[in-house]
Amino acid sequence: MRHRNSGRKLGRKSSHRTAMYNNLVTALITYGRIETTEAKAKDLRAWADSTIQWAADAAPLLAKGDKASAKEKAQVLHARRMARQTVKTKEALDRLFTEVGPHFAKRSGGYTRMLKTRNRKGDAAPMAFVELVDLYTVASA
């Protein structure tokens, strides 16, 4: 029985699964919308929301600029380092903290949305889009 065991294994070892979700979160932040299987999309939302939360919490401190105290600058540095564990490219990390984080700073969660689309040709896997909630106001890519 799988009582109190959250998440899906997806036929992968834990290191492969972690790397896969890191890559999916990086792609989501870079492009604003990605298509993947429904099972991956359901788990991806939690990974993406927790990563975006780091940037959203740091947004008011980043807005202070040079007027931020040393403690606040340390908090921003900590948030960037924590997000860097998941986001794997510098461009995506910069976009996370300059565009996505400030945009979602007033929300308390629910940064992503999943839209079921089709069955994939070949293996008939159910597919879904995962996108940032206000895609057209956030995504510039």
URKA-V207478 format. One record per residue. N is the residue number from 1. RES is the residue in one letter. D_FIRST is the distance of its C-alpha to the first C-alpha in Angstrom with 1 decimal. Layout:
N/RES/D_FIRST + N/RES/D_FIRST
This chain:
1/M/0.0 + 2/R/3.8 + 3/H/5.8 + 4/R/9.3 + 5/N/9.1 + 6/S/11.9 + 7/G/13.9 + 8/R/13.8 + 9/K/14.3 + 10/L/16.9 + 11/G/17.4 + 12/R/19.2 + 13/K/19.3 + 14/S/19.3 + 15/S/23.1 + 16/H/23.6 + 17/R/21.3 + 18/T/23.2 + 19/A/26.5 + 20/M/25.7 + 21/Y/25.0 + 22/N/28.1 + 23/N/30.1 + 24/L/28.9 + 25/V/29.8 + 26/T/33.1 + 27/A/33.9 + 28/L/33.0 + 29/I/35.4 + 30/T/38.0 + 31/Y/38.2 + 32/G/36.8 + 33/R/34.8 + 34/I/32.7 + 35/E/31.0 + 36/T/27.6 + 37/T/24.6 + 38/E/22.8 + 39/A/19.5 + 40/K/21.5 + 41/A/23.7 + 42/K/21.0 + 43/D/19.9 + 44/L/23.6 + 45/R/24.7 + 46/A/23.1 + 47/W/24.6 + 48/A/28.0 + 49/D/28.2 + 50/S/27.7 + 51/T/30.3 + 52/I/32.7 + 53/Q/32.4 + 54/W/34.0 + 55/A/37.0 + 56/A/37.3 + 57/D/37.5 + 58/A/40.1 + 59/A/42.2 + 60/P/44.4 + 61/L/45.1 + 62/L/46.0 + 63/A/48.3 + 64/K/50.4 + 65/G/51.4 + 66/D/54.0 + 67/K/54.1 + 68/A/50.6 + 69/S/50.7 + 70/A/49.5 + 71/K/46.4 + 72/E/45.5 + 73/K/46.2 + 74/A/43.8 + 75/Q/41.1 + 76/V/41.7 + 77/L/41.6 + 78/H/38.3 + 79/A/36.8 + 80/R/38.1 + 81/R/36.7 + 82/M/33.2 + 83/A/33.4 + 84/R/34.8 + 85/Q/31.5 + 86/T/30.1 + 87/V/33.3 + 88/K/34.8 + 89/T/38.3 + 90/K/41.2 + 91/E/42.2 + 92/A/38.8 + 93/L/38.8 + 94/D/42.3 + 95/R/41.5 + 96/L/38.5 + 97/F/40.8 + 98/T/44.0 + 99/E/42.9 + 100/V/39.2 + 101/G/38.9 + 102/P/42.2 + 103/H/41.4 + 104/F/38.1 + 105/A/39.5 + 106/K/40.0 + 107/R/36.5 + 108/S/33.6 + 109/G/30.9 + 110/G/30.0 + 111/Y/31.9 + 112/T/30.3 + 113/R/29.9 + 114/M/28.0 + 115/L/29.9 + 116/K/28.5 + 117/T/31.1 + 118/R/30.9 + 119/N/29.2 + 120/R/30.1 + 121/K/32.5 + 122/G/31.4 + 123/D/27.6 + 124/A/27.5 + 125/A/25.1 + 126/P/25.3 + 127/M/27.3 + 128/A/28.0 + 129/F/30.5 + 130/V/29.7 + 131/E/32.8 + 132/L/34.3 + 133/V/35.0 + 134/D/38.8 + 135/L/39.1 + 136/Y/42.7 + 137/T/44.0 + 138/V/41.9 + 139/A/41.9 + 140/S/45.1 + 141/A/43.9
